[in-house]
Amino acid sequence: MHTRAVEALGLHHRPAAGLLGMLVTVALGLNLLFLTHSFLGVPEHEGFRFEKERGIPAVVGFVYTAWAAGLAAYLAVTHRQAVLAGWSALFAVLLADDFLMLHERMAKVVAAAVDVPHPYGQPVGEIVWLAFTGSVLLAAIAVGYRFATPEWRAASRVLLVLLALLVLCGVGLDAVHGFTTNQGPWHVVMSSLEDGGEVLLLGVVVTFLYALAFCGHRSTPETLASGRRTRSRRVPGRRALSRRPRHLTR
C-alpha cells in the first residue's frame, strides 16, 4: 500500500524513487559536511559552508533549480500546457535570483526606499522583493491553471505545496535567520535548516517533474483528495463470506 504522498509525487515508479534517493543523499551529505565543518573543522575547505556564495551547496542548488526549470519547460512543450510554462518561468526566475543575488541587492534598495532601521532592513526588503516577484509569477500560473486539463491542474497543486515549503525555508526561516547573529551554534542550525532544507526540497521538485516527464506519472484529483485512501483492496467481512450458495454448504 502506498501513502498519498508517495502516489502524489510518483514515487511508486522505481526510476523516480531511485532518483529521489540519489538527490536526497547529496542534499543530506552536504548538510552533514556543513555541520561537521562548522562544529569540528572537518573538512577544512570553506566551500562546504551554506552561506558561502558560489560554494558547493550553492552550486548544487543551482543545478537542481536548472533541472526543475528544464523539466517543466520540456513538459510545457510536449503537452502544450501554459501552466507548465509558468512553472518553468518561476524556477528560471528563482535560479536567476539566487545566481545573481537579486533578492539581496533589491532588499537594500527597498530598505533604503522605505527607511527600515537596521537590522530589520535586509530581511524586510527581501520579503517585499520576493513577494512582488512571486505574486507576478503566481498570477501567470493561475491564468494557465484556468485553462489546464484536470491532470495538470492536479500536478500544479502538488507543485504549489512544494513551493510553499520552499518559501517556508527560503523566506520564512531566512527572515528569522536575519534577526540572529552570524556566530554561534544557533547561526549554524538556522543555516542548516534554511539552505539545507531548500536543497532537499528542490530534489523533491526535480523528482516529481521527472516522474511526470519520463515515468508516465499523472497526479489525479482523487489521489490528492483529503481523506481518500490510496490503492487498497476491500477485504470481504465475515457476513459476506458467510453468504454462500446453499449447494456449497451441504
N, C-alpha and C positions, 0 to 999 in steps of 0.2 A: 504494500500500500504506500503510495506516495503522498507526501504532505502537499498542501495547497501551494506553498512557496516553491517547492521543487517542480510541480507541474506548471506553475505560472511562469517560472524562469526557464523552463525547458530542460531542466537538469536530469530528467528521465532519459534523455538522449545521451548515450555514453560519450560521444565526442565532446559535447558541451560540458558534461561533468568533468571529463579529463582536463579540458581547457581551464575550467574554473579552479581545479586543484592546482594546476601549474601557476596561474596568475595569483592565487591567494598565497601559495607558498613563497613566491617572490615578494609579495607585499609584507607578509609576516616576517620573512627573513630580513628585509630591510629595516623593519621595526625593531627586531631583536638586535641587529647590528648597531642601530642608533642608540638603543638603551645601554648596551654594553660599552659602546664608545663614550657615552655621556657619564656613566657611573663608574666604569672600570678602566677607561682609557684604552680599551681593546675593541677593535683595531684603532691604530693611531691616526689613520687617514681622516682628515676633516670632511672629505666628500660624502661621508655617510650621515652627516647631520641634515635633518629635515629642513632647517631654516636656511641652509646654505644655498644661495642662488646658483643654478646650473649644477647642483650636486647630483649624486647618483639617484637618490629618491625623486628629485625633481625631474630628472630626465626620464625615469621610468613612468612618472605621471604624465609627461608629455606624450610618450609613446602610447600609453593606454588611451588617452583622450583622442589622439590622432586616429587610433584604430576605431574608436567609437564613432567619430565623425565619418570616417571612410565607410564603415559598415552601414551606417544609416543612409549615407548617400547612395551606396550600392542598392539597398532595398528600395529607396525612393525611385531610382531609375528603373529597376527591374519590375516593380509593381505599380509604378506610376501613381504614387500616393504623395500628395503635397505635404501631409502631416509628417512624413518621414524626412522630407527635405527640410522642414522646420527643425526637427530634432538634429539633423546633420549640421545645420547652421548654428544651433545652440552649442553643440560640442566644439565646433570650429571656433566660435567666439570664446568659449572657455579656454581653449588651447592658446589662442592669441593673447587673451587676458593674462594667463599665467606666464607665458613665454616672454611677453613684453612688459610684464609687471604693471599693466594698465590700472588695476584696482588700487595699487599703492600710489601711483602717480596722481590719478584722479582724486584719490582721497585727500591728498594735500591741497588740491585746488578747491575741493568742496569745503574742507575745513577752513581754508583761508577766506572763502567767499561768505560763509555764514558765521565766521569768527567763533569757532568752537574752541574752548580752552583746552590746554594740554592737561592730562594725557588722553582726553576723550576725542580729540580731533581726528586722529587716524582711524580708529575703529568706526566712529560715526560716519566719516567720509566714505569708508569702504562699503558700509551698509547702504548708504544713499546711492552710490555708484552702481553697485550690484543690483539693487532694487530697480533702478531705472533700466539698465540693460536687460535684466531678467524679465521685466514686465513687457518690454517691446518684443522679445523673442517668444515669450509665452503667448502673447496676443496673436503672433503669426501662427504658432502651433494650434491655438484654439480655432482659428479660421480653417486650417487644414483638417482639424479634427471634425469640424462640422460636415465636411464632405467625404470623410473617410468611410471605408467599409467597416462593418462591426468587428472583424478580426483585428484590424489595425487600430481601431479605437481602443480595443482591449489591450493591445500592445502598448499604446500610448499611456494608458493608465498605469501599467507596470513601470514604464519609464518615468512617469511623474512621481511615483512613490520613491524610486531610486534617486531621482533628482532632489526630492525633499530631504532624503537622508544625506545627500551630498551637501546641500545647503546647510543642514544642521552642523556638519563637520566644518565646512569651509567658511561659513559666515557666523553661525551661532557660537561655536567653540572658538573661532578666531576672534570674535568680539570679546569674549570672556578672557581669552589669552592676552588681548591688547591691554587689559587693565592690570595685568600681573607684571612683575619684574622679569627681566631677562636672565635671571640667575636662579640657582637653587633647584631642588627636585621637582617643585610644582611646575616650573617652566618646562622641564623635560617631559613630565607626564602630559601636560597640555599639548606640547608639540607632537607627542606620540599619538594622542587621541585625534588631534585635528588633522595633521598631514598624513599620518599612517592610516587613519580612517578613510580619508579621501582616496588614497591609492587602492585600498581594499575594495571600496565601493565602485570605483572605476573598473576594477577587474570584473565585478558582478555585471556591470553595464555591458562591457565588451562581450562577456559570455552570453548574455541574453540576446544581444544583437547577432552574435554568431549563430546561435540556435535558430533564430528567425531566418537568417540568410542561407545557411548551409545544412541545417538538420531538418528542415521542413516543419519546424515548430510553429504553432499558431496559438496564441492566447485566445481564449473564448470567454464571453461574459459569464458562462456557467462556472468556469474554473475560478474566476475572480469573485463570484458572488459570496457574500459573507454568510457563514454558517453552512455552506454547502460541503458535503463530504466528498472527498476525492474518490478515485476509482476503487470501488469495493463491491463485492458481490453479496447480495442479500442471501443469508442462510435461512432456510425454512425452519420454522419453530416446530415444537412437538405436535401442535394441533394440526399443522399442515402435513407432517409426516404420518400422522395417525389416520388421515383421510385416504385410505387405500380402497381400491375396488374390492367388493366382497369376495370375488373368486380368488383373490390373493391371500385372504385371511383364513381361508378354510384349511 
